Amino acid sequence: MKRAALYMRVSTVDQHPENQRIELQRFAEQRGFQIIEEYTDHGVSGTKARRPSLDKMLKDAHRHRFDVVVVWACDRLARSTKHFLQVLDELNDLGVQFLSQREAIDTDGPLGRAIVVIVSAVAELERSLIVERVRAGMRRAKLDGRRIGRVPLDVDHAALVSDRLAGMSLTNVAKRYGLSRASVVRFVRLAKAESAGGVQPINLAMSASVAQS
């Protein structure tokens, strides 16, 4: 009976790896594997080569704790072909088999490894095309005169500062001008600094946009 390690990853903290875990446990049982350890990177991007659970899994692989690594899909292990192949090479050198459930990939043999390389390269190309389409859309929007990003706030900063210095509460000032409390504090601090000659005037509308982002 082969000893198996399950590796799971989700990119954001509001995603749940439980679906991957259930499917991988069932898959390992069907293959007759003995699950030795489960490794989960929760809320970690696949573009990061260093991940807590992935690093721990590779260290355990060097200790020969398991014979096979099982993932739900190749992109759970890595997003770039380079990093993916680096991990596979490391596992291969240690005599650890790699299995991907979704793509039905098994590196136990030269054909399996060739398929892994092809699938990984296609996935990376697809991601690159998506990024380029998004950038092209943004360039087209700028050429058409459409604004990209947050619209600058149109706030009467002098009146805001006057209300706050006259004794109006921070919460009420924020509500009246549709700003966050932090933005109100920022405007008042900047106004005091400018009146004292401590700093040069700045674009307050831009500062408000940054404060709320």
N, C-alpha and C positions, 0 to 999 in steps of 0.2 A: 504494500500500500504506500503510495507516494504521499509525502508530507507537503501540504499546500499552504501558501500565504495568500491572503486576499488583500488586494489594494484598491481602495476607493477614494475618490476625490470629487468635491463639488466646489465651484468657484466662489459662491457667495454664502454668507452665514444664514440667509433665509432659505437656502436649499437644503434638502435632507438626503443624506447618503443611504438612508434605510432601504430605499428601493433597490439600489445596487447591491447592498448586503444580502437581501433576501434572495435575489436572483443568483448571486455568486455562491451562496451556501447551497442552494438547490443544484446548481451546476456542478459544484465540487462533489456533492453526494452522488450525482449521476455518474461521475467519472470514477467514483470509488476512492476519492482523495481523503486524507485525514487533515483537517484544518488545524494548523499549528498556531497561527496568529492572524489577526485582522488589523490592517493599517489604514487609517483614515485621515486625510488632510481635508479639514472642514473650512470652507471659506478661503481657499488658497488657489490662485490662478495657476493654470497649467503652463504658463509662460515662464514661471519661476523654476529655475533648475534646482534650487535648494528649497526643500520643504521638510518640515519636522518628521512626518511619518514616512515619507519616501527615503529620507536619509537613514532613519532607523531601520527600515526594511533592507536597505542595501548593506548596512552594517551586519544585520542578522544573516544576510545571505553569505557574507564572508565568514560567518561563524558556522555555516552549513546547517542552519536550523531547519531549512525546508528544501524541497526538491523542485518545486514549481511555483511560479507566481501567476495568479489568476486575476484579470481585470475585466470590468464590464465592457470597456471599449478602449482602443489604443490611445485616444486623446485624453483618457483619464491619467495615463502615465506621463505623457508629455505632449506639448503642442507643436514643437518644432521637430523636423526630421532629424536634425543634428543631435539634439538632446535625446530623442527617442532611441536613436541608434547607439548613442553612448551608453545608455542604460542597458540596452539589449546586449551590447558587447561585454559589459561588465558581468551581466548574469550568465552569458554564454561561457565566459572564461571560468566562471565558478561552477559550471555544469548545471545551472538552474534553468529549467524549461519555462517558457513564457506562453500563456494562453490568453486570448481575448475572446470573450463570449460572443459579443455582438458581431464581430467580423469572422468568427469561427476560424481564428488563426492559431496555429500551433507551431512554435519554432523548433520543434523536435524533428529537424531535418532541413536540408538546403532549400527545398521548395517553400516550406513555411516561412523561412527567413526572407526569401525573395518577395513573397506576398506582403509581408510586413513592411518592407521598404517601399513598395509601390503604394500601398494604402496610406502610409504616413505621408508620402510625398504629395499624393492627390489631396489629402486633407489640408496640408499646409498651403497648397496652391489655392484651394477654395477659400481659405481664410484671407489670403492676400488679395484675392479678387474682390471679396466683400469690402475690405478696407479701402481699396482703390475706388470702388463704386461710391462709397460714402464720401470720400474726398472729392471725387468728381462732382457729386451733387452739391457739395458746399461751394466749390469753385463756380458752378453754374448759378447758384443762388446769388453769390456776390456780383457776378456779371449782370444779373437781372435786377440788381439794386435792392435785393431783399436782405434784411439784417440777419446776421448769424449770431446767436447768443442772446443774452439778456438785454432788454431795452433799458437804457439809462433812466433813473428816476428823475421826475420833475418835482422837486421839493423846494419850498421857500425856506432856505436854510436860515436866513436872518430871523424870520418869524419863529422858526423852531427854536433857535437858540434863545430868543427873547422870552418865549413862553417858559422854557426850562429855567432860565435865570430868574424869572419872575416868581418862581415857586411852584409851578405846575409839576405834578408828580411825573416820574420817569415813565411809568406805565401809560398815563393819560397822554403825554406828548407822543409816545410811540403810536398809540391808537389814532390820534388826531391826524398824524402825517403818514400813517400807513407804513411805518418802519419798525425794525426790531429795536429793542431797548439798547442793544449793543451799538447800533447805528446812531441813536440819539446821543449816547455817551461820547461816541467818536466825534460827532459834529460839534458838540459843546466844547470838548477838549481842544479841537482844532481852532475853533473861534477864539478861545482864550489865548491859545499860543500865538495866533496871528495878531491879536490886539496887543499882546505883550512884545511883539516884534521878534518872537523866537523862531518863527518859520516863515517861509514864503507862502503866499496863497496857493492853494491847489484846487484841482477839479473835484469838488465835493460830490457831484453826481456820480462820478466814477467810484469815489470812495464808498458811497452808499451801496452801489452794485456789488463791490467786492465784499463789503461787510455782510451782505445777506447771502452770498454764495457759499 
